[in-house]
Amino acid sequence: MLAKRIIPCLDVRDGRVVKGKNFEGLKDVDDPVKLAAYYSDCGADELVFYDITASFEGRKLFSDVLRRVAENVFIPLTVGGGINGLDDFDRVLRCGADKVSVNSGAIADRSLISAAAERYGNQCVVLSMDVKRVDGRFAVFSHGGRVPTSLDAVEWARYGQASGAGEIVVNSIDTDGVRGGFDIEMLRVICEAVTVPVVASGGAGGTEHFIRLFKSVDVDAGLGASIFHYGQTLICDLKHELKNAGIEVRL
């Protein structure tokens, strides 16, 4: 059995880590370089860095901040935000990213996933989806959850896998920042549709939410932000609780 991964997420705006609720009401948290080094040292399996306003503002990801983050972590680093072409892949990989997350850029140009997978390998390409319930279906949103699209999340996940994405991150807008638990229903539907690793994001508020996640759905990893940023839950303690609950993790 593969060990389940615990992944902190740095949502970065204007060079600072921020966090909100349902993708709104963002508040300042901390310096991304400081937090990244802390997570690298305290047992995180991987780290995610999202420049959350790059696509919405129509600009490139902040390379200087990313480069300093990458220099201070010794775990796999996934980077997203403003990834619209292969040149953006090149740039963030040169800055130290191990994997590149595409979201709005792939919605705008569906050939980007396959082109990136062909050049860099499937393991480098992560399809990130911001998903919300709309009229009884799971709808995909772009530009940091601000713009609705016509895409169905299940079909988009299948397309991403078929095009070469090696991993899919499912961000539930409905549960983001609420700390009431992961969106089990949404995750189950998407996990049943694909065979590549799925990372659950949105809703983590306590150890019991990770235990329920891994016991209820066949996801490969749980991603959290505020639960870790504010010291509510320490990753080392979380992993020991997961181990005690019979869930395989790396200690």
ABEGO torsion letter per residue (X at the ends): XBBBBBBBBBBBBGGBBBBBBGGBGBBBABBAAAAAAAAAAAGBABBBBBBAAAAAAGBBBBAAAAAAAAAABABBBBBBEGBABAAAAAAAAAAGBABBBBBAAAAABAAAAAAAAAAAEAAABBBBBBBBBBGGBBBBBBGGGABBBABBAAAAAAAAAAAGBABBBBBBAAABGAGAEBBAAAAAAAAAABABBBBBBEGBABAAAAAAAAAABBBABBBBBAAAAAGABBAAAAAAAAAAAGBBBBX
